[in-house]
Amino acid sequence: MTQDITPRSFDRLAVRDGKSAPRIIWTLAAIGREIGVGPDFVRDTLAKQPGSPVKELGGRYYAFEDALISYMRGTDGTRS
């Protein structure tokens, strides 16, 4: 019998080369809190930018914390 995967159980499974996986931030509100903006800005503006680290999966939004911070700093090479 299979069980639904939760964000927390996915995070535990996503381990590469014996190292901890980067933290995944789930929900628009949580992503917004991380960078100091509201969920509407994340959905309507940030998620629509070319190269944005904010992705949608099954109607839920998520971002890898390290990619989000790099993007906002402009150090990921996707923005000028």
N, CA, C and O atoms as a GROMACS GRO file, in nm:
protein
  320
    1MET      N    1   0.084  -0.118   0.000
    1MET     CA    2   0.000   0.000   0.000
    1MET      C    3   0.089   0.124   0.000
    1MET      O    4   0.186   0.132   0.075
    2THR      N    5   0.056   0.219  -0.082
    2THR     CA    6   0.136   0.341  -0.088
    2THR      C    7   0.076   0.449   0.001
    2THR      O    8  -0.044   0.450   0.028
    3GLN      N    9   0.162   0.538   0.044
    3GLN     CA   10   0.119   0.651   0.126
    3GLN      C   11   0.150   0.779   0.051
    3GLN      O   12   0.245   0.787  -0.027
    4ASP      N   13   0.068   0.880   0.077
    4ASP     CA   14   0.095   1.011   0.018
    4ASP      C   15   0.224   1.066   0.077
    4ASP      O   16   0.253   1.049   0.195
    5ILE      N   17   0.300   1.132  -0.007
    5ILE     CA   18   0.424   1.193   0.041
    5ILE      C   19   0.394   1.334   0.089
    5ILE      O   20   0.320   1.409   0.024
    6THR      N   21   0.449   1.368   0.200
    6THR     CA   22   0.433   1.502   0.255
    6THR      C   23   0.558   1.583   0.224
    6THR      O   24   0.662   1.525   0.192
    7PRO      N   25   0.551   1.715   0.232
    7PRO     CA   26   0.672   1.794   0.210
    7PRO      C   27   0.786   1.752   0.302
    7PRO      O   28   0.901   1.746   0.259
    8ARG      N   29   0.756   1.724   0.428
    8ARG     CA   30   0.860   1.685   0.523
    8ARG      C   31   0.923   1.549   0.486
    8ARG      O   32   1.045   1.534   0.492
    9SER      N   33   0.840   1.452   0.446
    9SER     CA   34   0.897   1.322   0.411
    9SER      C   35   0.976   1.332   0.280
    9SER      O   36   1.076   1.261   0.264
   10PHE      N   37   0.934   1.418   0.188
   10PHE     CA   38   1.012   1.438   0.066
   10PHE      C   39   1.148   1.496   0.099
   10PHE      O   40   1.250   1.451   0.046
   11ASP      N   41   1.151   1.595   0.187
   11ASP     CA   42   1.278   1.656   0.227
   11ASP      C   43   1.372   1.551   0.285
   11ASP      O   44   1.492   1.554   0.258
   12ARG      N   45   1.318   1.458   0.366
   12ARG     CA   46   1.403   1.354   0.425
   12ARG      C   47   1.457   1.259   0.319
   12ARG      O   48   1.568   1.208   0.333
   13LEU      N   49   1.380   1.235   0.213
   13LEU     CA   50   1.423   1.144   0.108
   13LEU      C   51   1.524   1.206   0.012
   13LEU      O   52   1.604   1.134  -0.048
   14ALA      N   53   1.521   1.334  -0.002
   14ALA     CA   54   1.603   1.403  -0.101
   14ALA      C   55   1.744   1.428  -0.049
   14ALA      O   56   1.782   1.542  -0.022
   15VAL      N   57   1.819   1.322  -0.034
   15VAL     CA   58   1.957   1.333   0.013
   15VAL      C   59   2.048   1.288  -0.100
   15VAL      O   60   2.027   1.183  -0.161
   16ARG      N   61   2.148   1.369  -0.128
   16ARG     CA   62   2.241   1.337  -0.236
   16ARG      C   63   2.380   1.317  -0.181
   16ARG      O   64   2.428   1.397  -0.101
   17ASP      N   65   2.445   1.211  -0.223
   17ASP     CA   66   2.584   1.184  -0.186
   17ASP      C   67   2.607   1.187  -0.036
   17ASP      O   68   2.712   1.231   0.010
   18GLY      N   69   2.509   1.142   0.040
   18GLY     CA   70   2.524   1.138   0.185
   18GLY      C   71   2.518   1.273   0.252
   18GLY      O   72   2.537   1.282   0.374
   19LYS      N   73   2.493   1.378   0.177
   19LYS     CA   74   2.485   1.512   0.233
   19LYS      C   75   2.338   1.551   0.247
   19LYS      O   76   2.252   1.499   0.176
   20SER      N   77   2.312   1.640   0.337
   20SER     CA   78   2.176   1.689   0.353
   20SER      C   79   2.133   1.761   0.226
   20SER      O   80   2.210   1.834   0.164
   21ALA      N   81   2.011   1.740   0.191
   21ALA     CA   82   1.955   1.808   0.075
   21ALA      C   83   1.929   1.954   0.110
   21ALA      O   84   1.910   1.987   0.227
   22PRO      N   85   1.928   2.040   0.011
   22PRO     CA   86   1.893   2.179   0.038
   22PRO      C   87   1.750   2.186   0.092
   22PRO      O   88   1.666   2.104   0.056
   23ARG      N   89   1.724   2.282   0.175
   23ARG     CA   90   1.592   2.298   0.235
   23ARG      C   91   1.492   2.343   0.128
   23ARG      O   92   1.520   2.433   0.049
   24ILE      N   93   1.377   2.278   0.128
   24ILE     CA   94   1.269   2.316   0.037
   24ILE      C   95   1.168   2.398   0.115
   24ILE      O   96   1.123   2.357   0.222
   25ILE      N   97   1.134   2.514   0.062
   25ILE     CA   98   1.034   2.600   0.125
   25ILE      C   99   0.904   2.580   0.048
   25ILE      O  100   0.896   2.607  -0.072
   26TRP      N  101   0.801   2.531   0.118
   26TRP     CA  102   0.672   2.506   0.056
   26TRP      C  103   0.575   2.619   0.092
   26TRP      O  104   0.584   2.675   0.201
   27THR      N  105   0.487   2.652   0.005
   27THR     CA  106   0.378   2.750   0.012
   27THR      C  107   0.425   2.891  -0.020
   27THR      O  108   0.538   2.931   0.009
   28LEU      N  109   0.335   2.964  -0.081
   28LEU     CA  110   0.363   3.103  -0.117
   28LEU      C  111   0.394   3.187   0.005
   28LEU      O  112   0.485   3.270   0.003
   29ALA      N  113   0.318   3.165   0.112
   29ALA     CA  114   0.338   3.245   0.234
   29ALA      C  115   0.476   3.221   0.293
   29ALA      O  116   0.542   3.316   0.335
   30ALA      N  117   0.521   3.096   0.297
   30ALA     CA  118   0.652   3.065   0.354
   30ALA      C  119   0.765   3.122   0.268
   30ALA      O  120   0.864   3.173   0.321
   31ILE      N  121   0.750   3.114   0.137
   31ILE     CA  122   0.851   3.172   0.047
   31ILE      C  123   0.856   3.323   0.068
   31ILE      O  124   0.964   3.382   0.077
   32GLY      N  125   0.740   3.384   0.076
   32GLY     CA  126   0.733   3.529   0.098
   32GLY      C  127   0.797   3.570   0.230
   32GLY      O  128   0.869   3.670   0.234
   33ARG      N  129   0.771   3.495   0.338
   33ARG     CA  130   0.832   3.526   0.468
   33ARG      C  131   0.983   3.519   0.460
   33ARG      O  132   1.053   3.598   0.523
   34GLU      N  133   1.034   3.425   0.383
   34GLU     CA  134   1.180   3.408   0.371
   34GLU      C  135   1.246   3.532   0.312
   34GLU      O  136   1.358   3.565   0.350
   35ILE      N  137   1.178   3.599   0.220
   35ILE     CA  138   1.240   3.714   0.153
   35ILE      C  139   1.171   3.846   0.185
   35ILE      O  140   1.206   3.950   0.129
   36GLY      N  141   1.074   3.844   0.275
   36GLY     CA  142   1.013   3.967   0.322
   36GLY      C  143   0.909   4.029   0.232
   36GLY      O  144   0.895   4.151   0.226
   37VAL      N  145   0.835   3.945   0.161
   37VAL     CA  146   0.726   3.994   0.075
   37VAL      C  147   0.601   3.910   0.101
   37VAL      O  148   0.606   3.811   0.174
   38GLY      N  149   0.491   3.951   0.042
   38GLY     CA  150   0.366   3.878   0.058
   38GLY      C  151   0.350   3.765  -0.042
   38GLY      O  152   0.422   3.760  -0.143
   39PRO      N  153   0.257   3.674  -0.016
   39PRO     CA  154   0.235   3.561  -0.106
   39PRO      C  155   0.187   3.603  -0.245
   39PRO      O  156   0.218   3.537  -0.343
   40ASP      N  157   0.112   3.713  -0.253
   40ASP     CA  158   0.066   3.759  -0.385
   40ASP      C  159   0.184   3.801  -0.472
   40ASP      O  160   0.185   3.772  -0.592
   41PHE      N  161   0.282   3.868  -0.414
   41PHE     CA  162   0.400   3.908  -0.489
   41PHE      C  163   0.476   3.784  -0.539
   41PHE      O  164   0.522   3.781  -0.653
   42VAL      N  165   0.488   3.684  -0.454
   42VAL     CA  166   0.560   3.562  -0.493
   42VAL      C  167   0.490   3.498  -0.612
   42VAL      O  168   0.556   3.464  -0.711
   43ARG      N  169   0.358   3.481  -0.605
   43ARG     CA  170   0.283   3.415  -0.712
   43ARG      C  171   0.274   3.500  -0.838
   43ARG      O  172   0.300   3.451  -0.948
   44ASP      N  173   0.237   3.627  -0.822
   44ASP     CA  174   0.206   3.711  -0.938
   44ASP      C  175   0.328   3.775  -1.004
   44ASP      O  176   0.322   3.813  -1.121
   45THR      N  177   0.437   3.786  -0.933
   45THR     CA  178   0.555   3.853  -0.987
   45THR      C  179   0.677   3.762  -0.990
   45THR      O  180   0.729   3.731  -1.097
   46LEU      N  181   0.721   3.718  -0.875
   46LEU     CA  182   0.846   3.642  -0.867
   46LEU      C  183   0.839   3.510  -0.943
   46LEU      O  184   0.932   3.477  -1.016
   47ALA      N  185   0.731   3.435  -0.928
   47ALA     CA  186   0.721   3.304  -0.994
   47ALA      C  187   0.717   3.316  -1.146
   47ALA      O  188   0.746   3.219  -1.216
   48LYS      N  189   0.681   3.433  -1.197
   48LYS     CA  190   0.669   3.452  -1.342
   48LYS      C  191   0.796   3.509  -1.406
   48LYS      O  192   0.800   3.525  -1.528
   49GLN      N  193   0.897   3.538  -1.327
   49GLN     CA  194   1.021   3.593  -1.381
   49GLN      C  195   1.104   3.483  -1.448
   49GLN      O  196   1.105   3.369  -1.400
   50PRO      N  197   1.172   3.515  -1.557
   50PRO     CA  198   1.259   3.415  -1.621
   50PRO      C  199   1.366   3.368  -1.522
   50PRO      O  200   1.430   3.449  -1.456
   51GLY      N  201   1.384   3.238  -1.513
   51GLY     CA  202   1.486   3.183  -1.425
   51GLY      C  203   1.448   3.180  -1.279
   51GLY      O  204   1.532   3.151  -1.194
   52SER      N  205   1.323   3.211  -1.249
   52SER     CA  206   1.280   3.216  -1.108
   52SER      C  207   1.295   3.079  -1.042
   52SER      O  208   1.264   2.977  -1.103
   53PRO      N  209   1.343   3.076  -0.918
   53PRO     CA  210   1.354   2.950  -0.846
   53PRO      C  211   1.220   2.904  -0.788
   53PRO      O  212   1.212   2.792  -0.736
   54VAL      N  213   1.117   2.986  -0.798
   54VAL     CA  214   0.985   2.948  -0.747
   54VAL      C  215   0.914   2.864  -0.852
   54VAL      O  216   0.895   2.907  -0.966
   55LYS      N  217   0.877   2.743  -0.814
   55LYS     CA  218   0.814   2.648  -0.905
   55LYS      C  219   0.678   2.608  -0.852
   55LYS      O  220   0.649   2.623  -0.733
   56GLU      N  221   0.595   2.556  -0.941
   56GLU     CA  222   0.463   2.508  -0.902
   56GLU      C  223   0.454   2.360  -0.935
   56GLU      O  224   0.492   2.317  -1.044
   57LEU      N  225   0.403   2.282  -0.841
   57LEU     CA  226   0.387   2.138  -0.859
   57LEU      C  227   0.252   2.099  -0.800
   57LEU      O  228   0.231   2.109  -0.680
   58GLY      N  229   0.162   2.055  -0.886
   58GLY     CA  230   0.031   2.014  -0.838
   58GLY      C  231  -0.046   2.123  -0.767
   58GLY      O  232  -0.120   2.096  -0.673
   59GLY      N  233  -0.029   2.247  -0.812
   59GLY     CA  234  -0.099   2.358  -0.751
   59GLY      C  235  -0.033   2.414  -0.626
   59GLY      O  236  -0.083   2.508  -0.566
   60ARG      N  237   0.080   2.355  -0.587
   60ARG     CA  238   0.153   2.404  -0.469
   60ARG      C  239   0.284   2.467  -0.516
   60ARG      O  240   0.348   2.418  -0.608
   61TYR      N  241   0.321   2.574  -0.452
   61TYR     CA  242   0.444   2.644  -0.488
   61TYR      C  243   0.555   2.604  -0.391
   61TYR      O  244   0.532   2.578  -0.273
   62TYR      N  245   0.678   2.598  -0.445
   62TYR     CA  246   0.794   2.565  -0.362
   62TYR      C  247   0.918   2.631  -0.421
   62TYR      O  248   0.919   2.673  -0.536
   63ALA      N  249   1.022   2.638  -0.340
   63ALA     CA  250   1.152   2.688  -0.385
   63ALA      C  251   1.259   2.627  -0.298
   63ALA      O  252   1.239   2.607  -0.178
   64PHE      N  253   1.372   2.596  -0.357
   64PHE     CA  254   1.487   2.553  -0.278
   64PHE      C  255   1.548   2.678  -0.216
   64PHE      O  256   1.573   2.777  -0.286
   65GLU      N  257   1.571   2.674  -0.087
   65GLU     CA  258   1.617   2.792  -0.014
   65GLU      C  259   1.745   2.850  -0.073
   65GLU      O  260   1.755   2.971  -0.094
   66ASP      N  261   1.844   2.765  -0.101
   66ASP     CA  262   1.971   2.816  -0.152
   66ASP      C  263   1.954   2.883  -0.289
   66ASP      O  264   2.016   2.986  -0.316
   67ALA      N  265   1.870   2.825  -0.375
   67ALA     CA  266   1.845   2.884  -0.507
   67ALA      C  267   1.769   3.016  -0.495
   67ALA      O  268   1.796   3.111  -0.569
   68LEU      N  269   1.675   3.023  -0.401
   68LEU     CA  270   1.599   3.145  -0.380
   68LEU      C  271   1.689   3.259  -0.334
   68LEU      O  272   1.680   3.371  -0.385
   69ILE      N  273   1.775   3.231  -0.238
   69ILE     CA  274   1.865   3.335  -0.186
   69ILE      C  275   1.963   3.379  -0.294
   69ILE      O  276   1.988   3.499  -0.310
   70SER      N  277   2.019   3.284  -0.369
   70SER     CA  278   2.110   3.320  -0.479
   70SER      C  279   2.040   3.406  -0.583
   70SER      O  280   2.097   3.503  -0.632
   71TYR      N  281   1.917   3.370  -0.616
   71TYR     CA  282   1.841   3.447  -0.714
   71TYR      C  283   1.817   3.590  -0.665
   71TYR      O  284   1.834   3.686  -0.740
   72MET      N  285   1.777   3.603  -0.540
   72MET     CA  286   1.749   3.736  -0.487
   72MET      C  287   1.876   3.821  -0.476
   72MET      O  288   1.870   3.943  -0.490
   73ARG      N  289   1.989   3.758  -0.453
   73ARG     CA  290   2.116   3.831  -0.448
   73ARG      C  291   2.168   3.862  -0.587
   73ARG      O  292   2.255   3.947  -0.603
   74GLY      N  293   2.115   3.794  -0.688
   74GLY     CA  294   2.161   3.814  -0.824
   74GLY      C  295   2.289   3.739  -0.854
   74GLY      O  296   2.359   3.772  -0.950
   75THR      N  297   2.321   3.639  -0.771
   75THR     CA  298   2.446   3.565  -0.790
   75THR      C  299   2.426   3.432  -0.860
   75THR      O  300   2.518   3.351  -0.867
   76ASP      N  301   2.305   3.406  -0.912
   76ASP     CA  302   2.280   3.279  -0.978
   76ASP      C  303   2.301   3.285  -1.128
   76ASP      O  304   2.292   3.183  -1.196
   77GLY      N  305   2.329   3.403  -1.181
   77GLY     CA  306   2.357   3.419  -1.323
   77GLY      C  307   2.234   3.431  -1.412
   77GLY      O  308   2.248   3.440  -1.534
   78THR      N  309   2.112   3.431  -1.354
   78THR     CA  310   1.993   3.440  -1.437
   78THR      C  311   1.940   3.582  -1.451
   78THR      O  312   1.853   3.607  -1.534
   79ARG      N  313   1.991   3.674  -1.370
   79ARG     CA  314   1.945   3.813  -1.377
   79ARG      C  315   2.066   3.903  -1.397
   79ARG      O  316   2.178   3.868  -1.361
   80SER      N  317   2.041   4.020  -1.456
   80SER     CA  318   2.152   4.116  -1.472
   80SER      C  319   2.135   4.232  -1.380
   80SER      O  320   2.218   4.323  -1.379
   0.00000   0.00000   0.00000
